[in-house]
Amino acid sequence: MVLREFPHVTMGVYGSHVVIEWRENAPKWVQVAEVLIARIEDGTYPVDTQLPSQHQLVMEFEIAPNTAQKVLTRLREQGHAYSVRGVGTFVAGPRGETKD
C-alpha cells in the first residue's frame, strides 16, 4: 500500500488543535481532506460516524470557514461522506453506501 503524502500532523500542546506543516504545492483544503480520508481509511472514523463539523475543522486545523466547508463538500463529492440536513456529515460506506 502506498501512503499518501499528506501534511505532517501532530496535536498541539494542549490537544486543542492540530499542528500541520503545510505543503506549498497543494491547497489547504486538499491537505485537510487528505488527513480526514486517512483517518477514515485507518478506522479513526468508522462508517456512519459523524465527521467533525465545519466549526470543529476550523478550530482543529486553524483554517478559514470557507476552507472547512470546501473540505466537507469535496469529501461528499468523492463519495467518502454524506450529509444529513440539520445533523451533520457522516462517513460513507463502500461506494457511498451506508449501513442499515
ZAMI-722370 format. One record per residue: x, y, z of N, C-alpha, C, CB in turn. Coordinates in nm, 2 decimals. Glycine has a CB too. Layout:
N
@nc1: X, nc2: Y, nc3: Z, cac1: X, cac2: Y, cac3: Z, cc1: X, cc2: Y, cc3: Z, cbc1: X, cbc2: Y, cbc3: Z $
...
//
This chain:
100
@nc1: 0.08, nc2: -0.12, nc3: 0.00, cac1: 0.00, cac2: 0.00, cac3: 0.00, cc1: 0.09, cc2: 0.12, cc3: 0.00, cbc1: -0.10, cbc2: 0.00, cbc3: 0.12 $
@nc1: 0.06, nc2: 0.22, nc3: -0.09, cac1: 0.13, cac2: 0.34, cac3: -0.10, cc1: 0.07, cc2: 0.44, cc3: -0.01, cbc1: 0.14, cbc2: 0.39, cbc3: -0.24 $
@nc1: 0.14, nc2: 0.50, nc3: 0.09, cac1: 0.09, cac2: 0.60, cac3: 0.17, cc1: 0.09, cc2: 0.73, cc3: 0.10, cbc1: 0.17, cbc2: 0.62, cbc3: 0.30 $
@nc1: -0.02, nc2: 0.81, nc3: 0.12, cac1: -0.04, cac2: 0.94, cac3: 0.06, cc1: 0.06, cc2: 1.03, cc3: 0.13, cbc1: -0.18, cbc2: 0.99, cbc3: 0.07 $
@nc1: 0.11, nc2: 1.13, nc3: 0.05, cac1: 0.19, cac2: 1.23, cac3: 0.11, cc1: 0.10, cc2: 1.34, cc3: 0.16, cbc1: 0.30, cbc2: 1.29, cbc3: 0.01 $
@nc1: 0.07, nc2: 1.34, nc3: 0.29, cac1: -0.02, cac2: 1.45, cac3: 0.34, cc1: 0.06, cc2: 1.52, cc3: 0.45, cbc1: -0.15, cbc2: 1.39, cbc3: 0.39 $
@nc1: 0.01, nc2: 1.63, nc3: 0.49, cac1: 0.08, cac2: 1.72, cac3: 0.59, cc1: 0.12, cc2: 1.64, cc3: 0.71, cbc1: 0.00, cbc2: 1.84, cbc3: 0.62 $
@nc1: 0.23, nc2: 1.67, nc3: 0.77, cac1: 0.27, cac2: 1.61, cac3: 0.90, cc1: 0.18, cc2: 1.67, cc3: 1.00, cbc1: 0.42, cbc2: 1.64, cbc3: 0.93 $
@nc1: 0.11, nc2: 1.58, nc3: 1.08, cac1: 0.01, cac2: 1.63, cac3: 1.17, cc1: 0.05, cc2: 1.59, cc3: 1.31, cbc1: -0.13, cbc2: 1.57, cbc3: 1.13 $
@nc1: 0.05, nc2: 1.68, nc3: 1.40, cac1: 0.07, cac2: 1.65, cac3: 1.55, cc1: -0.03, cc2: 1.73, cc3: 1.63, cbc1: 0.21, cbc2: 1.68, cbc3: 1.59 $
@nc1: -0.07, nc2: 1.68, nc3: 1.74, cac1: -0.16, cac2: 1.76, cac3: 1.83, cc1: -0.08, cc2: 1.87, cc3: 1.89, cbc1: -0.22, cbc2: 1.67, cbc3: 1.94 $
@nc1: -0.15, nc2: 1.98, nc3: 1.91, cac1: -0.10, cac2: 2.09, cac3: 1.98, cc1: -0.06, cc2: 2.06, cc3: 2.13, cbc1: -0.19, cbc2: 2.21, cbc3: 1.98 $
@nc1: 0.00, nc2: 2.15, nc3: 2.19, cac1: 0.05, cac2: 2.13, cac3: 2.33, cc1: -0.07, cc2: 2.08, cc3: 2.42, cbc1: 0.11, cbc2: 2.25, cbc3: 2.38 $
@nc1: -0.18, nc2: 2.15, nc3: 2.40, cac1: -0.30, cac2: 2.12, cac3: 2.49, cc1: -0.40, cc2: 2.03, cc3: 2.42, cbc1: -0.36, cbc2: 2.24, cbc3: 2.54 $
@nc1: -0.36, nc2: 1.97, nc3: 2.30, cac1: -0.45, cac2: 1.89, cac3: 2.23, cc1: -0.57, cc2: 1.96, cc3: 2.17, cbc1: -0.50, cbc2: 1.78, cbc3: 2.32 $
@nc1: -0.57, nc2: 2.09, nc3: 2.17, cac1: -0.69, cac2: 2.16, cac3: 2.12, cc1: -0.69, cc2: 2.18, cc3: 1.97, cbc1: -0.69, cbc2: 2.30, cbc3: 2.19 $
@nc1: -0.57, nc2: 2.17, nc3: 1.91, cac1: -0.57, cac2: 2.19, cac3: 1.76, cc1: -0.46, cc2: 2.10, cc3: 1.70, cbc1: -0.55, cbc2: 2.34, cbc3: 1.72 $
@nc1: -0.46, nc2: 2.09, nc3: 1.57, cac1: -0.36, cac2: 2.01, cac3: 1.50, cc1: -0.26, cc2: 2.10, cc3: 1.45, cbc1: -0.42, cbc2: 1.92, cbc3: 1.39 $
@nc1: -0.13, nc2: 2.07, nc3: 1.46, cac1: -0.02, cac2: 2.14, cac3: 1.40, cc1: 0.02, cc2: 2.08, cc3: 1.27, cbc1: 0.10, cbc2: 2.15, cbc3: 1.50 $
@nc1: 0.00, nc2: 2.15, nc3: 1.17, cac1: 0.03, cac2: 2.10, cac3: 1.03, cc1: 0.15, cc2: 2.17, cc3: 0.97, cbc1: -0.09, cbc2: 2.11, cbc3: 0.94 $
@nc1: 0.23, nc2: 2.09, nc3: 0.91, cac1: 0.34, cac2: 2.15, cac3: 0.83, cc1: 0.28, cc2: 2.15, cc3: 0.68, cbc1: 0.47, cbc2: 2.07, cbc3: 0.84 $
@nc1: 0.23, nc2: 2.26, nc3: 0.64, cac1: 0.16, cac2: 2.27, cac3: 0.52, cc1: 0.25, cc2: 2.26, cc3: 0.40, cbc1: 0.08, cbc2: 2.41, cbc3: 0.51 $
@nc1: 0.21, nc2: 2.19, nc3: 0.30, cac1: 0.29, cac2: 2.18, cac3: 0.17, cc1: 0.25, cc2: 2.30, cc3: 0.09, cbc1: 0.26, cbc2: 2.05, cbc3: 0.09 $
@nc1: 0.35, nc2: 2.36, nc3: 0.03, cac1: 0.32, cac2: 2.48, cac3: -0.06, cc1: 0.26, cc2: 2.45, cc3: -0.19, cbc1: 0.45, cbc2: 2.56, cbc3: -0.08 $
@nc1: 0.27, nc2: 2.32, nc3: -0.24, cac1: 0.23, cac2: 2.29, cac3: -0.37, cc1: 0.08, cc2: 2.23, cc3: -0.37, cbc1: 0.32, cbc2: 2.19, cbc3: -0.43 $
@nc1: 0.01, nc2: 2.24, nc3: -0.26, cac1: -0.13, cac2: 2.20, cac3: -0.26, cc1: -0.21, cc2: 2.29, cc3: -0.18, cbc1: -0.14, cbc2: 2.05, cbc3: -0.21 $
@nc1: -0.34, nc2: 2.31, nc3: -0.22, cac1: -0.43, cac2: 2.40, cac3: -0.14, cc1: -0.45, cc2: 2.34, cc3: 0.00, cbc1: -0.56, cbc2: 2.42, cbc3: -0.21 $
@nc1: -0.48, nc2: 2.42, nc3: 0.10, cac1: -0.50, cac2: 2.37, cac3: 0.23, cc1: -0.62, cc2: 2.28, cc3: 0.24, cbc1: -0.53, cbc2: 2.49, cbc3: 0.33 $
@nc1: -0.73, nc2: 2.31, nc3: 0.16, cac1: -0.85, cac2: 2.22, cac3: 0.17, cc1: -0.81, cc2: 2.08, cc3: 0.12, cbc1: -0.96, cbc2: 2.28, cbc3: 0.08 $
@nc1: -0.72, nc2: 2.07, nc3: 0.02, cac1: -0.68, cac2: 1.93, cac3: -0.03, cc1: -0.61, cc2: 1.86, cc3: 0.08, cbc1: -0.59, cbc2: 1.95, cbc3: -0.16 $
@nc1: -0.52, nc2: 1.93, nc3: 0.15, cac1: -0.44, cac2: 1.87, cac3: 0.26, cc1: -0.52, cc2: 1.83, cc3: 0.38, cbc1: -0.33, cbc2: 1.97, cbc3: 0.30 $
@nc1: -0.62, nc2: 1.91, nc3: 0.42, cac1: -0.71, cac2: 1.87, cac3: 0.53, cc1: -0.79, cc2: 1.75, cc3: 0.48, cbc1: -0.80, cbc2: 1.99, cbc3: 0.57 $
@nc1: -0.84, nc2: 1.75, nc3: 0.36, cac1: -0.92, cac2: 1.64, cac3: 0.31, cc1: -0.84, cc2: 1.51, cc3: 0.31, cbc1: -0.97, cbc2: 1.67, cbc3: 0.17 $
@nc1: -0.71, nc2: 1.52, nc3: 0.28, cac1: -0.62, cac2: 1.40, cac3: 0.28, cc1: -0.61, cc2: 1.35, cc3: 0.42, cbc1: -0.49, cbc2: 1.44, cbc3: 0.22 $
@nc1: -0.60, nc2: 1.44, nc3: 0.52, cac1: -0.59, cac2: 1.39, cac3: 0.66, cc1: -0.72, cc2: 1.32, cc3: 0.70, cbc1: -0.57, cbc2: 1.52, cbc3: 0.75 $
@nc1: -0.84, nc2: 1.38, nc3: 0.66, cac1: -0.96, cac2: 1.31, cac3: 0.70, cc1: -0.98, cc2: 1.18, cc3: 0.63, cbc1: -1.08, cbc2: 1.41, cbc3: 0.67 $
@nc1: -0.94, nc2: 1.17, nc3: 0.50, cac1: -0.95, cac2: 1.05, cac3: 0.43, cc1: -0.86, cc2: 0.94, cc3: 0.49, cbc1: -0.91, cbc2: 1.07, cbc3: 0.28 $
@nc1: -0.74, nc2: 0.98, nc3: 0.53, cac1: -0.65, cac2: 0.89, cac3: 0.60, cc1: -0.72, cc2: 0.84, cc3: 0.73, cbc1: -0.52, cbc2: 0.95, cbc3: 0.63 $
@nc1: -0.78, nc2: 0.93, nc3: 0.80, cac1: -0.85, cac2: 0.89, cac3: 0.93, cc1: -0.97, cc2: 0.79, cc3: 0.90, cbc1: -0.90, cbc2: 1.01, cbc3: 1.00 $
@nc1: -1.04, nc2: 0.81, nc3: 0.79, cac1: -1.14, cac2: 0.72, cac3: 0.75, cc1: -1.09, cc2: 0.59, cc3: 0.72, cbc1: -1.22, cbc2: 0.78, cbc3: 0.63 $
@nc1: -0.98, nc2: 0.58, nc3: 0.64, cac1: -0.92, cac2: 0.46, cac3: 0.60, cc1: -0.85, cc2: 0.38, cc3: 0.71, cbc1: -0.82, cbc2: 0.49, cbc3: 0.49 $
@nc1: -0.80, nc2: 0.45, nc3: 0.81, cac1: -0.74, cac2: 0.38, cac3: 0.92, cc1: -0.84, cc2: 0.34, cc3: 1.03, cbc1: -0.63, cbc2: 0.46, cbc3: 0.98 $
@nc1: -0.97, nc2: 0.38, nc3: 1.02, cac1: -1.07, cac2: 0.34, cac3: 1.11, cc1: -1.09, cc2: 0.44, cc3: 1.22, cbc1: -1.03, cbc2: 0.21, cbc3: 1.17 $
@nc1: -1.02, nc2: 0.55, nc3: 1.22, cac1: -1.05, cac2: 0.66, cac3: 1.32, cc1: -1.19, cc2: 0.70, cc3: 1.32, cbc1: -0.95, cbc2: 0.77, cbc3: 1.30 $
@nc1: -1.24, nc2: 0.72, nc3: 1.19, cac1: -1.38, cac2: 0.75, cac3: 1.17, cc1: -1.45, cc2: 0.63, cc3: 1.10, cbc1: -1.39, cbc2: 0.88, cbc3: 1.09 $
@nc1: -1.51, nc2: 0.54, nc3: 1.17, cac1: -1.58, cac2: 0.43, cac3: 1.10, cc1: -1.70, cc2: 0.47, cc3: 1.02, cbc1: -1.62, cbc2: 0.33, cbc3: 1.21 $
@nc1: -1.75, nc2: 0.38, nc3: 0.94, cac1: -1.87, cac2: 0.41, cac3: 0.86, cc1: -1.98, cc2: 0.45, cc3: 0.94, cbc1: -1.91, cbc2: 0.28, cbc3: 0.77 $
@nc1: -2.05, nc2: 0.55, nc3: 0.90, cac1: -2.17, cac2: 0.61, cac3: 0.96, cc1: -2.14, cc2: 0.69, cc3: 1.09, cbc1: -2.27, cbc2: 0.51, cbc3: 0.99 $
@nc1: -2.02, nc2: 0.72, nc3: 1.12, cac1: -1.99, cac2: 0.81, cac3: 1.23, cc1: -1.98, cc2: 0.95, cc3: 1.18, cbc1: -1.86, cbc2: 0.76, cbc3: 1.31 $
@nc1: -2.01, nc2: 1.04, nc3: 1.27, cac1: -2.01, cac2: 1.18, cac3: 1.23, cc1: -1.87, cc2: 1.23, cc3: 1.22, cbc1: -2.09, cbc2: 1.26, cbc3: 1.33 $
@nc1: -1.84, nc2: 1.30, nc3: 1.11, cac1: -1.72, cac2: 1.37, cac3: 1.09, cc1: -1.72, cc2: 1.50, cc3: 1.16, cbc1: -1.69, cbc2: 1.40, cbc3: 0.94 $
@nc1: -1.60, nc2: 1.56, nc3: 1.19, cac1: -1.60, cac2: 1.69, cac3: 1.25, cc1: -1.68, cc2: 1.80, cc3: 1.17, cbc1: -1.46, cbc2: 1.75, cbc3: 1.27 $
@nc1: -1.75, nc2: 1.88, nc3: 1.24, cac1: -1.83, cac2: 1.99, cac3: 1.18, cc1: -1.74, cc2: 2.09, cc3: 1.12, cbc1: -1.92, cbc2: 2.06, cbc3: 1.28 $
@nc1: -1.80, nc2: 2.18, nc3: 1.04, cac1: -1.72, cac2: 2.29, cac3: 0.98, cc1: -1.65, cc2: 2.37, cc3: 1.09, cbc1: -1.81, cbc2: 2.38, cbc3: 0.90 $
@nc1: -1.72, nc2: 2.40, nc3: 1.20, cac1: -1.66, cac2: 2.48, cac3: 1.31, cc1: -1.54, cc2: 2.40, cc3: 1.37, cbc1: -1.77, cbc2: 2.51, cbc3: 1.41 $
@nc1: -1.56, nc2: 2.27, nc3: 1.39, cac1: -1.46, cac2: 2.18, cac3: 1.45, cc1: -1.33, cc2: 2.18, cc3: 1.37, cbc1: -1.51, cbc2: 2.04, cbc3: 1.48 $
@nc1: -1.35, nc2: 2.17, nc3: 1.23, cac1: -1.24, cac2: 2.17, cac3: 1.14, cc1: -1.16, cc2: 2.31, cc3: 1.15, cbc1: -1.28, cbc2: 2.15, cbc3: 1.00 $
@nc1: -1.24, nc2: 2.42, nc3: 1.16, cac1: -1.18, cac2: 2.55, cac3: 1.17, cc1: -1.09, cc2: 2.55, cc3: 1.29, cbc1: -1.29, cbc2: 2.66, cbc3: 1.17 $
@nc1: -1.14, nc2: 2.50, nc3: 1.40, cac1: -1.07, cac2: 2.51, cac3: 1.53, cc1: -0.95, cc2: 2.41, cc3: 1.53, cbc1: -1.16, cbc2: 2.47, cbc3: 1.65 $
@nc1: -0.97, nc2: 2.29, nc3: 1.48, cac1: -0.87, cac2: 2.19, cac3: 1.48, cc1: -0.75, cc2: 2.22, cc3: 1.39, cbc1: -0.92, cbc2: 2.05, cbc3: 1.45 $
@nc1: -0.78, nc2: 2.26, nc3: 1.27, cac1: -0.67, cac2: 2.28, cac3: 1.17, cc1: -0.64, cc2: 2.43, cc3: 1.15, cbc1: -0.72, cbc2: 2.23, cbc3: 1.04 $
@nc1: -0.71, nc2: 2.52, nc3: 1.22, cac1: -0.68, cac2: 2.66, cac3: 1.21, cc1: -0.69, cc2: 2.71, cc3: 1.07, cbc1: -0.55, cbc2: 2.70, cbc3: 1.27 $
@nc1: -0.80, nc2: 2.68, nc3: 1.01, cac1: -0.83, cac2: 2.71, cac3: 0.87, cc1: -0.95, cc2: 2.80, cc3: 0.86, cbc1: -0.85, cbc2: 2.59, cbc3: 0.78 $
@nc1: -0.98, nc2: 2.87, nc3: 0.75, cac1: -1.09, cac2: 2.96, cac3: 0.73, cc1: -1.22, cc2: 2.87, cc3: 0.72, cbc1: -1.07, cbc2: 3.05, cbc3: 0.61 $
@nc1: -1.33, nc2: 2.93, nc3: 0.76, cac1: -1.46, cac2: 2.86, cac3: 0.75, cc1: -1.49, cc2: 2.81, cc3: 0.60, cbc1: -1.57, cbc2: 2.94, cbc3: 0.80 $
@nc1: -1.46, nc2: 2.89, nc3: 0.51, cac1: -1.48, cac2: 2.86, cac3: 0.37, cc1: -1.40, cc2: 2.74, cc3: 0.33, cbc1: -1.45, cbc2: 2.97, cbc3: 0.27 $
@nc1: -1.27, nc2: 2.73, nc3: 0.38, cac1: -1.19, cac2: 2.62, cac3: 0.35, cc1: -1.24, cc2: 2.49, cc3: 0.41, cbc1: -1.04, cbc2: 2.64, cbc3: 0.41 $
@nc1: -1.29, nc2: 2.50, nc3: 0.54, cac1: -1.35, cac2: 2.38, cac3: 0.60, cc1: -1.48, cc2: 2.33, cc3: 0.53, cbc1: -1.39, cbc2: 2.42, cbc3: 0.75 $
@nc1: -1.56, nc2: 2.43, nc3: 0.48, cac1: -1.68, cac2: 2.39, cac3: 0.40, cc1: -1.64, cc2: 2.32, cc3: 0.27, cbc1: -1.76, cbc2: 2.52, cbc3: 0.37 $
@nc1: -1.53, nc2: 2.37, nc3: 0.21, cac1: -1.49, cac2: 2.31, cac3: 0.08, cc1: -1.44, cc2: 2.16, cc3: 0.11, cbc1: -1.37, cbc2: 2.39, cbc3: 0.02 $
@nc1: -1.37, nc2: 2.14, nc3: 0.22, cac1: -1.33, cac2: 2.01, cac3: 0.26, cc1: -1.44, cc2: 1.91, cc3: 0.27, cbc1: -1.25, cbc2: 2.01, cbc3: 0.40 $
@nc1: -1.55, nc2: 1.95, nc3: 0.34, cac1: -1.66, cac2: 1.86, cac3: 0.36, cc1: -1.74, cc2: 1.84, cc3: 0.23, cbc1: -1.76, cbc2: 1.92, cbc3: 0.46 $
@nc1: -1.75, nc2: 1.95, nc3: 0.15, cac1: -1.81, cac2: 1.93, cac3: 0.01, cc1: -1.74, cc2: 1.83, cc3: -0.07, cbc1: -1.82, cbc2: 2.07, cbc3: -0.06 $
@nc1: -1.61, nc2: 1.84, nc3: -0.08, cac1: -1.53, cac2: 1.75, cac3: -0.16, cc1: -1.53, cc2: 1.61, cc3: -0.11, cbc1: -1.38, cbc2: 1.80, cbc3: -0.16 $
@nc1: -1.54, nc2: 1.59, nc3: 0.02, cac1: -1.55, cac2: 1.45, cac3: 0.08, cc1: -1.68, cc2: 1.39, cc3: 0.03, cbc1: -1.54, cbc2: 1.45, cbc3: 0.23 $
@nc1: -1.79, nc2: 1.47, nc3: 0.03, cac1: -1.92, cac2: 1.42, cac3: -0.02, cc1: -1.91, cc2: 1.39, cc3: -0.17, cbc1: -2.03, cbc2: 1.53, cbc3: 0.01 $
@nc1: -1.85, nc2: 1.49, nc3: -0.25, cac1: -1.85, cac2: 1.47, cac3: -0.39, cc1: -1.76, cc2: 1.35, cc3: -0.43, cbc1: -1.79, cbc2: 1.59, cbc3: -0.46 $
@nc1: -1.66, nc2: 1.31, nc3: -0.35, cac1: -1.58, cac2: 1.20, cac3: -0.38, cc1: -1.63, cc2: 1.07, cc3: -0.32, cbc1: -1.44, cbc2: 1.22, cbc3: -0.32 $
@nc1: -1.74, nc2: 1.07, nc3: -0.25, cac1: -1.81, cac2: 0.95, cac3: -0.20, cc1: -1.76, cc2: 0.91, cc3: -0.07, cbc1: -1.79, cbc2: 0.84, cbc3: -0.30 $
@nc1: -1.67, nc2: 0.99, nc3: 0.00, cac1: -1.62, cac2: 0.95, cac3: 0.13, cc1: -1.72, cc2: 0.98, cc3: 0.24, cbc1: -1.49, cbc2: 1.02, cbc3: 0.16 $
@nc1: -1.82, nc2: 1.07, nc3: 0.21, cac1: -1.91, cac2: 1.12, cac3: 0.32, cc1: -2.04, cc2: 1.15, cc3: 0.26, cbc1: -1.85, cbc2: 1.24, cbc3: 0.38 $
@nc1: -2.14, nc2: 1.16, nc3: 0.35, cac1: -2.28, cac2: 1.20, cac3: 0.31, cc1: -2.33, cc2: 1.29, cc3: 0.42, cbc1: -2.37, cbc2: 1.08, cbc3: 0.29 $
@nc1: -2.42, nc2: 1.38, nc3: 0.39, cac1: -2.48, cac2: 1.47, cac3: 0.49, cc1: -2.62, cc2: 1.44, cc3: 0.52, cbc1: -2.46, cbc2: 1.61, cbc3: 0.44 $
@nc1: -2.66, nc2: 1.47, nc3: 0.64, cac1: -2.80, cac2: 1.46, cac3: 0.69, cc1: -2.83, cc2: 1.61, cc3: 0.73, cbc1: -2.82, cbc2: 1.36, cbc3: 0.81 $
@nc1: -2.93, nc2: 1.66, nc3: 0.65, cac1: -2.96, cac2: 1.80, cac3: 0.67, cc1: -2.99, cc2: 1.83, cc3: 0.82, cbc1: -3.08, cbc2: 1.84, cbc3: 0.58 $
@nc1: -2.93, nc2: 1.93, nc3: 0.87, cac1: -2.95, cac2: 1.97, cac3: 1.01, cc1: -2.89, cc2: 1.89, cc3: 1.12, cbc1: -3.10, cbc2: 1.97, cbc3: 1.04 $
@nc1: -2.81, nc2: 1.78, nc3: 1.07, cac1: -2.75, cac2: 1.69, cac3: 1.17, cc1: -2.60, cc2: 1.70, cc3: 1.15, cbc1: -2.80, cbc2: 1.55, cbc3: 1.15 $
@nc1: -2.55, nc2: 1.68, nc3: 1.03, cac1: -2.40, cac2: 1.68, cac3: 1.01, cc1: -2.36, cc2: 1.60, cc3: 0.89, cbc1: -2.33, cbc2: 1.63, cbc3: 1.13 $
@nc1: -2.23, nc2: 1.57, nc3: 0.88, cac1: -2.17, cac2: 1.50, cac3: 0.77, cc1: -2.11, cc2: 1.37, cc3: 0.83, cbc1: -2.06, cbc2: 1.58, cbc3: 0.70 $
@nc1: -2.14, nc2: 1.26, nc3: 0.77, cac1: -2.10, cac2: 1.13, cac3: 0.82, cc1: -2.02, cc2: 1.05, cc3: 0.72, cbc1: -2.23, cbc2: 1.05, cbc3: 0.85 $
@nc1: -1.94, nc2: 0.95, nc3: 0.77, cac1: -1.86, cac2: 0.87, cac3: 0.68, cc1: -1.95, cc2: 0.77, cc3: 0.60, cbc1: -1.75, cbc2: 0.79, cbc3: 0.77 $
@nc1: -1.92, nc2: 0.77, nc3: 0.47, cac1: -2.00, cac2: 0.68, cac3: 0.38, cc1: -1.93, cc2: 0.55, cc3: 0.38, cbc1: -2.00, cbc2: 0.74, cbc3: 0.24 $
@nc1: -2.01, nc2: 0.45, nc3: 0.35, cac1: -1.96, cac2: 0.31, cac3: 0.34, cc1: -1.90, cc2: 0.29, cc3: 0.20, cbc1: -2.07, cbc2: 0.21, cbc3: 0.36 $
@nc1: -1.86, nc2: 0.17, nc3: 0.17, cac1: -1.81, cac2: 0.14, cac3: 0.03, cc1: -1.90, cc2: 0.19, cc3: -0.08, cbc1: -1.78, cbc2: -0.01, cbc3: 0.02 $
@nc1: -1.84, nc2: 0.26, nc3: -0.18, cac1: -1.92, cac2: 0.31, cac3: -0.29, cc1: -2.04, cc2: 0.40, cc3: -0.24, cbc1: -1.97, cbc2: 0.20, cbc3: -0.38 $
@nc1: -2.01, nc2: 0.47, nc3: -0.13, cac1: -2.11, cac2: 0.57, cac3: -0.09, cc1: -2.23, cc2: 0.51, cc3: -0.01, cbc1: -2.17, cbc2: 0.65, cbc3: -0.20 $
@nc1: -2.23, nc2: 0.37, nc3: 0.01, cac1: -2.34, cac2: 0.31, cac3: 0.08, cc1: -2.32, cc2: 0.33, cc3: 0.23, cbc1: -2.34, cbc2: 0.16, cbc3: 0.05 $
@nc1: -2.44, nc2: 0.33, nc3: 0.30, cac1: -2.44, cac2: 0.34, cac3: 0.45, cc1: -2.49, cc2: 0.21, cc3: 0.50, cbc1: -2.52, cbc2: 0.46, cbc3: 0.50 $
@nc1: -2.45, nc2: 0.18, nc3: 0.63, cac1: -2.50, cac2: 0.06, cac3: 0.69, cc1: -2.64, cc2: 0.08, cc3: 0.74, cbc1: -2.41, cbc2: 0.01, cbc3: 0.80 $
@nc1: -2.72, nc2: -0.03, nc3: 0.74, cac1: -2.86, cac2: -0.02, cac3: 0.79, cc1: -2.88, cc2: -0.02, cc3: 0.93, cbc1: -2.94, cbc2: -0.13, cbc3: 0.73 $
//
